[in-house]
Structure formats: structure tokens, C-alpha cells
């Protein structure tokens, strides 16, 4: 997120259970409802900024490594069979 107000709103939601519940409910009504909720709490951002930030967060969440992946990387283990199978699949 590049919008400081949107980042601050997100941080506030994470630290305030009541606001988090309101945001979860508003999310069902679409991005405009979140923008309005933000305005009501002193945070100004656009629907476009919100949608972009949400899609970026979704992409990051999809790219997270599992605990097993981290263990393999941290331990320096490479399953050559899996690696070659994945490499051949990409070709």
C-alpha cells in the first residue's frame, strides 16, 4: 500500500476489534462501504486505492512460503526429483 491513510486505517482495524468487526461487515457491501467507514474514522482514501491494496495483499498472501518450504530452504535441502519434475513441467 502506498497510501499512508489507507495503511494507517488498516493498522487501526487490526488493533481495534470493534472497528475490525465493522470493517468485516462493510466489506460485504463493497469497497465504497469501506471507504465511507474510513472517512467516518478520519482516514481518507479512494476505492481505487483500496481495491489495488487488497489485490496486492492477496497476491502477497498467495506467495507466502509454507512452514515446510521454509524448512527446506533453511536446511538447504533440495529434493532433486521434485525439482526436476517441476522444471520439466514448466517447459
N, CA, C and O atoms as CSV, one atom per row, in Angstrom:
chain,resi,resn,atom,element,x,y,z
A,1,UNK,N,N,0.848,-1.178,0.000
A,1,UNK,CA,C,0.000,0.000,0.000
A,1,UNK,C,C,0.888,1.233,0.000
A,1,UNK,O,O,1.829,1.326,0.788
A,2,UNK,N,N,0.599,2.149,-0.855
A,2,UNK,CA,C,1.385,3.363,-0.872
A,2,UNK,C,C,0.648,4.504,-0.182
A,2,UNK,O,O,1.283,5.472,0.236
A,3,UNK,N,N,-0.646,4.419,-0.053
A,3,UNK,CA,C,-1.424,5.468,0.574
A,3,UNK,C,C,-1.284,5.377,2.094
A,3,UNK,O,O,-1.716,4.403,2.710
A,4,UNK,N,N,-0.677,6.397,2.685
A,4,UNK,CA,C,-0.412,6.386,4.133
A,4,UNK,C,C,-1.703,6.332,4.948
A,4,UNK,O,O,-1.748,5.687,5.995
A,5,UNK,N,N,-2.738,6.998,4.480
A,5,UNK,CA,C,-4.003,6.985,5.197
A,5,UNK,C,C,-4.620,5.592,5.201
A,5,UNK,O,O,-5.174,5.151,6.208
A,6,UNK,N,N,-4.519,4.911,4.078
A,6,UNK,CA,C,-5.045,3.560,3.973
A,6,UNK,C,C,-4.238,2.604,4.856
A,6,UNK,O,O,-4.805,1.727,5.507
A,7,UNK,N,N,-2.920,2.778,4.875
A,7,UNK,CA,C,-2.078,1.959,5.744
A,7,UNK,C,C,-2.439,2.179,7.212
A,7,UNK,O,O,-2.539,1.227,7.987
A,8,UNK,N,N,-2.629,3.426,7.579
A,8,UNK,CA,C,-2.981,3.750,8.962
A,8,UNK,C,C,-4.348,3.168,9.325
A,8,UNK,O,O,-4.544,2.687,10.441
A,9,UNK,N,N,-5.287,3.212,8.386
A,9,UNK,CA,C,-6.609,2.644,8.617
A,9,UNK,C,C,-6.507,1.134,8.819
A,9,UNK,O,O,-7.143,0.575,9.713
A,10,UNK,N,N,-5.715,0.487,7.993
A,10,UNK,CA,C,-5.519,-0.958,8.120
A,10,UNK,C,C,-4.917,-1.299,9.491
A,10,UNK,O,O,-5.358,-2.238,10.154
A,11,UNK,N,N,-3.911,-0.531,9.903
A,11,UNK,CA,C,-3.304,-0.757,11.220
A,11,UNK,C,C,-4.314,-0.562,12.343
A,11,UNK,O,O,-4.333,-1.309,13.321
A,12,UNK,N,N,-5.146,0.452,12.183
A,12,UNK,CA,C,-6.177,0.727,13.201
A,12,UNK,C,C,-7.180,-0.409,13.279
A,12,UNK,O,O,-7.583,-0.810,14.371
A,13,UNK,N,N,-7.588,-0.932,12.126
A,13,UNK,CA,C,-8.533,-2.051,12.088
A,13,UNK,C,C,-7.942,-3.259,12.802
A,13,UNK,O,O,-8.632,-3.938,13.563
A,14,UNK,N,N,-6.680,-3.522,12.558
A,14,UNK,CA,C,-6.027,-4.681,13.177
A,14,UNK,C,C,-5.905,-4.551,14.691
A,14,UNK,O,O,-5.841,-5.556,15.398
A,15,UNK,N,N,-5.873,-3.321,15.189
A,15,UNK,CA,C,-5.692,-3.117,16.625
A,15,UNK,C,C,-6.996,-2.840,17.371
A,15,UNK,O,O,-6.997,-2.747,18.599
A,16,UNK,N,N,-8.092,-2.710,16.649
A,16,UNK,CA,C,-9.375,-2.364,17.267
A,16,UNK,C,C,-10.430,-3.404,16.863
A,16,UNK,O,O,-10.961,-3.346,15.754
A,17,UNK,N,N,-10.732,-4.350,17.754
A,17,UNK,CA,C,-11.676,-5.426,17.408
A,17,UNK,C,C,-13.060,-4.917,16.974
A,17,UNK,O,O,-13.695,-5.500,16.096
A,18,UNK,N,N,-13.509,-3.847,17.587
A,18,UNK,CA,C,-14.822,-3.308,17.211
A,18,UNK,C,C,-14.790,-2.760,15.787
A,18,UNK,O,O,-15.706,-3.002,15.001
A,19,UNK,N,N,-13.736,-2.026,15.462
A,19,UNK,CA,C,-13.598,-1.495,14.100
A,19,UNK,C,C,-13.371,-2.627,13.099
A,19,UNK,O,O,-13.837,-2.557,11.961
A,20,UNK,N,N,-12.663,-3.658,13.519
A,20,UNK,CA,C,-12.446,-4.809,12.650
A,20,UNK,C,C,-13.774,-5.480,12.299
A,20,UNK,O,O,-13.988,-5.889,11.157
A,21,UNK,N,N,-14.656,-5.588,13.281
A,21,UNK,CA,C,-15.974,-6.178,13.029
A,21,UNK,C,C,-16.788,-5.302,12.069
A,21,UNK,O,O,-17.469,-5.812,11.179
A,22,UNK,N,N,-16.709,-3.995,12.258
A,22,UNK,CA,C,-17.418,-3.077,11.359
A,22,UNK,C,C,-16.859,-3.183,9.937
A,22,UNK,O,O,-17.616,-3.188,8.966
A,23,UNK,N,N,-15.545,-3.267,9.824
A,23,UNK,CA,C,-14.919,-3.360,8.504
A,23,UNK,C,C,-15.278,-4.676,7.819
A,23,UNK,O,O,-15.517,-4.708,6.611
A,24,UNK,N,N,-15.314,-5.749,8.586
A,24,UNK,CA,C,-15.689,-7.049,8.011
A,24,UNK,C,C,-17.108,-7.001,7.475
A,24,UNK,O,O,-17.395,-7.519,6.395
A,25,UNK,N,N,-17.977,-6.386,8.225
A,25,UNK,CA,C,-19.364,-6.246,7.796
A,25,UNK,C,C,-19.457,-5.349,6.559
A,25,UNK,O,O,-20.172,-5.663,5.607
A,26,UNK,N,N,-18.736,-4.241,6.582
A,26,UNK,CA,C,-18.764,-3.294,5.458
A,26,UNK,C,C,-18.169,-3.909,4.203
A,26,UNK,O,O,-18.588,-3.583,3.092
A,27,UNK,N,N,-17.205,-4.787,4.368
A,27,UNK,CA,C,-16.569,-5.421,3.223
A,27,UNK,C,C,-17.584,-6.170,2.364
A,27,UNK,O,O,-17.445,-6.237,1.143
A,28,UNK,N,N,-18.595,-6.729,3.004
A,28,UNK,CA,C,-19.649,-7.419,2.271
A,28,UNK,C,C,-20.468,-6.496,1.389
A,28,UNK,O,O,-21.120,-6.935,0.441
A,29,UNK,N,N,-20.426,-5.207,1.715
A,29,UNK,CA,C,-21.167,-4.212,0.930
A,29,UNK,C,C,-20.335,-3.590,-0.181
A,29,UNK,O,O,-20.830,-2.773,-0.958
A,30,UNK,N,N,-19.071,-3.982,-0.252
A,30,UNK,CA,C,-18.206,-3.494,-1.323
A,30,UNK,C,C,-17.224,-2.431,-0.862
A,30,UNK,O,O,-17.294,-1.947,0.267
A,31,UNK,N,N,-16.299,-2.073,-1.761
A,31,UNK,CA,C,-15.233,-1.126,-1.423
A,31,UNK,C,C,-15.737,0.244,-0.982
A,31,UNK,O,O,-15.140,0.879,-0.113
A,32,UNK,N,N,-16.836,0.696,-1.580
A,32,UNK,CA,C,-17.361,2.014,-1.219
A,32,UNK,C,C,-17.706,2.080,0.269
A,32,UNK,O,O,-17.489,3.108,0.911
A,33,UNK,N,N,-18.238,1.000,0.811
A,33,UNK,CA,C,-18.597,0.977,2.235
A,33,UNK,C,C,-17.358,1.079,3.118
A,33,UNK,O,O,-17.405,1.705,4.177
A,34,UNK,N,N,-16.254,0.474,2.697
A,34,UNK,CA,C,-15.004,0.561,3.447
A,34,UNK,C,C,-14.460,1.985,3.385
A,34,UNK,O,O,-13.966,2.507,4.385
A,35,UNK,N,N,-14.549,2.608,2.222
A,35,UNK,CA,C,-14.097,3.998,2.067
A,35,UNK,C,C,-14.890,4.903,3.005
A,35,UNK,O,O,-14.317,5.762,3.675
A,36,UNK,N,N,-16.201,4.710,3.050
A,36,UNK,CA,C,-17.053,5.512,3.941
A,36,UNK,C,C,-16.686,5.257,5.398
A,36,UNK,O,O,-16.587,6.200,6.183
A,37,UNK,N,N,-16.482,3.999,5.766
A,37,UNK,CA,C,-16.082,3.668,7.131
A,37,UNK,C,C,-14.757,4.350,7.474
A,37,UNK,O,O,-14.587,4.884,8.570
A,38,UNK,N,N,-13.834,4.324,6.533
A,38,UNK,CA,C,-12.560,5.013,6.747
A,38,UNK,C,C,-12.756,6.498,6.980
A,38,UNK,O,O,-12.161,7.072,7.892
A,39,UNK,N,N,-13.586,7.121,6.159
A,39,UNK,CA,C,-13.862,8.552,6.319
A,39,UNK,C,C,-14.479,8.853,7.681
A,39,UNK,O,O,-14.130,9.843,8.323
A,40,UNK,N,N,-15.389,8.002,8.111
A,40,UNK,CA,C,-16.035,8.206,9.416
A,40,UNK,C,C,-15.037,8.133,10.573
A,40,UNK,O,O,-15.282,8.671,11.652
A,41,UNK,N,N,-13.911,7.462,10.333
A,41,UNK,CA,C,-12.896,7.337,11.374
A,41,UNK,C,C,-11.660,8.199,11.090
A,41,UNK,O,O,-10.615,8.026,11.717
A,42,UNK,N,N,-11.795,9.133,10.132
A,42,UNK,CA,C,-10.731,10.102,9.873
A,42,UNK,C,C,-9.650,9.661,8.893
A,42,UNK,O,O,-8.562,10.235,8.872
A,43,UNK,N,N,-9.941,8.647,8.082
A,43,UNK,CA,C,-8.968,8.147,7.108
A,43,UNK,C,C,-9.521,8.367,5.708
A,43,UNK,O,O,-10.637,7.948,5.402
A,44,UNK,N,N,-8.737,9.028,4.856
A,44,UNK,CA,C,-9.210,9.333,3.509
A,44,UNK,C,C,-8.393,8.570,2.464
A,44,UNK,O,O,-7.171,8.693,2.391
A,45,UNK,N,N,-9.107,7.778,1.658
A,45,UNK,CA,C,-8.510,7.038,0.548
A,45,UNK,C,C,-9.615,6.749,-0.443
A,45,UNK,O,O,-10.798,6.841,-0.114
A,46,UNK,N,N,-9.230,6.401,-1.653
A,46,UNK,CA,C,-10.222,6.161,-2.709
A,46,UNK,C,C,-10.536,4.676,-2.833
A,46,UNK,O,O,-9.818,3.819,-2.317
A,47,UNK,N,N,-11.625,4.402,-3.528
A,47,UNK,CA,C,-11.975,3.000,-3.811
A,47,UNK,C,C,-10.870,2.329,-4.623
A,47,UNK,O,O,-10.519,1.176,-4.377
A,48,UNK,N,N,-10.327,3.064,-5.591
A,48,UNK,CA,C,-9.276,2.509,-6.433
A,48,UNK,C,C,-8.054,2.127,-5.591
A,48,UNK,O,O,-7.470,1.062,-5.791
A,49,UNK,N,N,-7.670,2.995,-4.654
A,49,UNK,CA,C,-6.531,2.698,-3.782
A,49,UNK,C,C,-6.813,1.463,-2.922
A,49,UNK,O,O,-5.936,0.623,-2.720
A,50,UNK,N,N,-8.031,1.369,-2.427
A,50,UNK,CA,C,-8.410,0.229,-1.600
A,50,UNK,C,C,-8.376,-1.075,-2.399
A,50,UNK,O,O,-7.816,-2.071,-1.939
A,51,UNK,N,N,-8.963,-1.072,-3.576
A,51,UNK,CA,C,-9.006,-2.279,-4.411
A,51,UNK,C,C,-7.592,-2.698,-4.795
A,51,UNK,O,O,-7.263,-3.884,-4.754
A,52,UNK,N,N,-6.759,-1.739,-5.164
A,52,UNK,CA,C,-5.379,-2.044,-5.524
A,52,UNK,C,C,-4.631,-2.644,-4.331
A,52,UNK,O,O,-3.913,-3.632,-4.482
A,53,UNK,N,N,-4.797,-2.058,-3.167
A,53,UNK,CA,C,-4.123,-2.558,-1.965
A,53,UNK,C,C,-4.607,-3.958,-1.604
A,53,UNK,O,O,-3.810,-4.814,-1.219
A,54,UNK,N,N,-5.906,-4.191,-1.726
A,54,UNK,CA,C,-6.450,-5.507,-1.395
A,54,UNK,C,C,-5.943,-6.564,-2.373
A,54,UNK,O,O,-5.617,-7.677,-1.960
A,55,UNK,N,N,-5.871,-6.235,-3.653
A,55,UNK,CA,C,-5.386,-7.215,-4.625
A,55,UNK,C,C,-3.897,-7.467,-4.415
A,55,UNK,O,O,-3.428,-8.591,-4.599
A,56,UNK,N,N,-3.156,-6.442,-4.036
A,56,UNK,CA,C,-1.734,-6.609,-3.752
A,56,UNK,C,C,-1.537,-7.508,-2.536
A,56,UNK,O,O,-0.677,-8.389,-2.553
A,57,UNK,N,N,-2.314,-7.299,-1.496
A,57,UNK,CA,C,-2.230,-8.145,-0.300
A,57,UNK,C,C,-2.596,-9.590,-0.629
A,57,UNK,O,O,-1.983,-10.521,-0.105
A,58,UNK,N,N,-3.582,-9.779,-1.486
A,58,UNK,CA,C,-3.984,-11.134,-1.891
A,58,UNK,C,C,-2.845,-11.828,-2.633
A,58,UNK,O,O,-2.578,-13.009,-2.409
A,59,UNK,N,N,-2.177,-11.089,-3.514
A,59,UNK,CA,C,-1.041,-11.664,-4.232
A,59,UNK,C,C,0.075,-12.041,-3.271
A,59,UNK,O,O,0.684,-13.102,-3.404
A,60,UNK,N,N,0.341,-11.173,-2.306
A,60,UNK,CA,C,1.391,-11.471,-1.329
A,60,UNK,C,C,1.034,-12.689,-0.495
A,60,UNK,O,O,1.890,-13.524,-0.202
A,61,UNK,N,N,-0.234,-12.786,-0.115
A,61,UNK,CA,C,-0.663,-13.928,0.694
A,61,UNK,C,C,-0.491,-15.225,-0.099
A,61,UNK,O,O,-0.099,-16.249,0.460
A,62,UNK,N,N,-0.785,-15.179,-1.401
A,62,UNK,CA,C,-0.631,-16.367,-2.247
A,62,UNK,C,C,0.831,-16.756,-2.431
A,62,UNK,O,O,1.131,-17.914,-2.726
A,63,UNK,N,N,1.738,-15.807,-2.261
A,63,UNK,CA,C,3.158,-16.068,-2.476
A,63,UNK,C,C,3.889,-16.479,-1.205
A,63,UNK,O,O,5.092,-16.732,-1.253
A,64,UNK,N,N,3.208,-16.552,-0.085
A,64,UNK,CA,C,3.865,-16.908,1.161
A,64,UNK,C,C,4.324,-18.362,1.129
A,64,UNK,O,O,3.658,-19.231,0.567
A,65,UNK,N,N,5.473,-18.603,1.744
A,65,UNK,CA,C,6.004,-19.954,1.843
A,65,UNK,C,C,5.357,-20.695,2.998
A,65,UNK,O,O,5.071,-20.111,4.043
A,66,UNK,N,N,5.132,-21.971,2.801
A,66,UNK,CA,C,4.616,-22.801,3.883
A,66,UNK,C,C,5.752,-23.094,4.852
A,66,UNK,O,O,6.918,-22.872,4.527
A,67,UNK,N,N,5.419,-23.589,6.038
A,67,UNK,CA,C,6.443,-23.974,7.009
A,67,UNK,C,C,7.368,-25.028,6.421
A,67,UNK,O,O,8.576,-25.002,6.654
A,68,UNK,N,N,6.798,-25.953,5.661
A,68,UNK,CA,C,7.611,-27.000,5.030
A,68,UNK,C,C,8.595,-26.400,4.033
A,68,UNK,O,O,9.757,-26.803,3.983
A,69,UNK,N,N,8.130,-25.434,3.237
A,69,UNK,CA,C,9.018,-24.775,2.270
A,69,UNK,C,C,10.156,-24.058,2.985
A,69,UNK,O,O,11.309,-24.125,2.559
A,70,UNK,N,N,9.825,-23.377,4.067
A,70,UNK,CA,C,10.841,-22.649,4.825
A,70,UNK,C,C,11.861,-23.623,5.408
A,70,UNK,O,O,13.062,-23.358,5.372
A,71,UNK,N,N,11.390,-24.746,5.944
A,71,UNK,CA,C,12.303,-25.753,6.490
A,71,UNK,C,C,13.250,-26.267,5.414
A,71,UNK,O,O,14.441,-26.446,5.667
A,72,UNK,N,N,12.729,-26.504,4.219
A,72,UNK,CA,C,13.573,-26.995,3.133
A,72,UNK,C,C,14.639,-25.974,2.747
A,72,UNK,O,O,15.796,-26.331,2.525
A,73,UNK,N,N,14.249,-24.722,2.668
A,73,UNK,CA,C,15.196,-23.673,2.304
A,73,UNK,C,C,16.210,-23.463,3.426
A,73,UNK,O,O,17.411,-23.366,3.175
A,74,UNK,N,N,15.725,-23.396,4.649
A,74,UNK,CA,C,16.609,-23.154,5.791
A,74,UNK,C,C,17.597,-24.303,5.973
A,74,UNK,O,O,18.743,-24.078,6.360
A,75,UNK,N,N,17.167,-25.510,5.701
A,75,UNK,CA,C,18.030,-26.672,5.867
A,75,UNK,C,C,18.909,-26.937,4.666
A,75,UNK,O,O,19.778,-27.808,4.712
A,76,UNK,N,N,18.696,-26.198,3.590
A,76,UNK,CA,C,19.496,-26.399,2.396
A,76,UNK,C,C,19.156,-27.676,1.659
A,76,UNK,O,O,19.970,-28.178,0.885
A,77,UNK,N,N,17.970,-28.210,1.885
A,77,UNK,CA,C,17.574,-29.471,1.261
A,77,UNK,C,C,16.897,-29.171,-0.066
A,77,UNK,O,O,16.088,-28.251,-0.180
A,78,UNK,N,N,17.239,-29.952,-1.043
A,78,UNK,CA,C,16.575,-29.840,-2.340
A,78,UNK,C,C,16.225,-31.239,-2.799
A,78,UNK,O,O,17.106,-32.077,-2.995
A,79,UNK,N,N,14.976,-31.484,-2.965
A,79,UNK,CA,C,14.534,-32.767,-3.463
A,79,UNK,C,C,14.700,-32.731,-4.976
A,79,UNK,O,O,13.864,-32.165,-5.680
A,80,UNK,N,N,15.775,-33.332,-5.477
A,80,UNK,CA,C,16.099,-33.234,-6.904
A,80,UNK,C,C,15.009,-33.818,-7.780
A,80,UNK,O,O,14.786,-33.328,-8.887
A,81,UNK,N,N,14.317,-34.861,-7.312
A,81,UNK,CA,C,13.237,-35.429,-8.093
A,81,UNK,C,C,12.120,-34.408,-8.273
A,81,UNK,O,O,11.637,-34.196,-9.385
A,82,UNK,N,N,11.708,-33.772,-7.167
A,82,UNK,CA,C,10.650,-32.761,-7.244
A,82,UNK,C,C,11.099,-31.580,-8.088
A,82,UNK,O,O,10.328,-31.053,-8.890
A,83,UNK,N,N,12.353,-31.163,-7.906
A,83,UNK,CA,C,12.867,-30.024,-8.655
A,83,UNK,C,C,12.849,-30.308,-10.156
A,83,UNK,O,O,12.378,-29.480,-10.936
A,84,UNK,N,N,13.351,-31.460,-10.563
A,84,UNK,CA,C,13.400,-31.772,-11.990
A,84,UNK,C,C,11.999,-31.942,-12.557
A,84,UNK,O,O,11.742,-31.569,-13.702
A,85,UNK,N,N,11.091,-32.504,-11.765
A,85,UNK,CA,C,9.715,-32.661,-12.237
A,85,UNK,C,C,9.075,-31.298,-12.452
A,85,UNK,O,O,8.406,-31.081,-13.463
A,86,UNK,N,N,9.272,-30.374,-11.509
A,86,UNK,CA,C,8.720,-29.030,-11.643
A,86,UNK,C,C,9.364,-28.291,-12.822
A,86,UNK,O,O,8.686,-27.587,-13.571
A,87,UNK,N,N,10.666,-28.460,-12.972
A,87,UNK,CA,C,11.393,-27.803,-14.061
A,87,UNK,C,C,10.883,-28.313,-15.404
A,87,UNK,O,O,10.668,-27.519,-16.320
A,88,UNK,N,N,10.686,-29.620,-15.538
A,88,UNK,CA,C,10.202,-30.183,-16.804
A,88,UNK,C,C,8.758,-29.775,-17.085
A,88,UNK,O,O,8.365,-29.621,-18.241
A,89,UNK,N,N,7.968,-29.599,-16.023
A,89,UNK,CA,C,6.579,-29.196,-16.188
A,89,UNK,C,C,6.485,-27.779,-16.753
A,89,UNK,O,O,5.555,-27.459,-17.493
A,90,UNK,N,N,7.460,-26.930,-16.397
A,90,UNK,CA,C,7.453,-25.539,-16.843
A,90,UNK,C,C,7.806,-25.399,-18.321
A,90,UNK,O,O,7.492,-24.389,-18.951
A,91,UNK,N,N,8.466,-26.429,-18.870
A,91,UNK,CA,C,8.920,-26.364,-20.273
A,91,UNK,C,C,7.809,-26.642,-21.229
A,91,UNK,O,O,8.019,-26.628,-22.441
